[in-house]
Amino acid sequence: MLGSDAVISALGPSLKRGAKGAPVADGTRTIVAAMETSGVRRFIGLATPSVPDSRDGPNFRAKLLPLIAGVAFPNALRELRGMKVAVSDSDLEWTLARITDSTDRPAKGTVRAGFLGRDAVGWAMTRADIADFLVSRLSDNTYSRAAPAISN
């Protein structure tokens, strides 16, 4: 990591119901420790809206998604929560882009980003546009120390 300015992590949890362990949370803690040791300050990663941001407003979607994830994917939700804690408890400048439905369609070139219950954020987003959003965070600190939901 020496000589790096940032880390973009696309680690994601297993969606298998019987998945055990915490490789994403553990891996993120390892990455954060290595970043702090190396002096790398910027972490950009992925999560889902089932992991709240304190700027989310009260709305049905913000309440429903964690409930669904907890029932359908309990270990995945624990993993994502552990990952968020690993970065949010650090001194890093972090951004976690929360995605719901990634698609393989061609890039649209549009991004809606914001917080549930406050901003007009939809459900689906192309993988190409997700990648573009993550890379654009390298030079844009608008969502520093935040977890915006993103969509097309």
Secondary structure by P-SEA (a helix, b strand, c coil): cccccbbbbcccccccccccccaaaaaaaaaaaaaaaacccbbbbcccccccccccccccccccaaaaaaaacaaaaaaaaaaaaaaaacccbbbbbbbccccccccccbbbbbbccccccccbbbaaaaaaaaaaaccccccccbbbbbcc
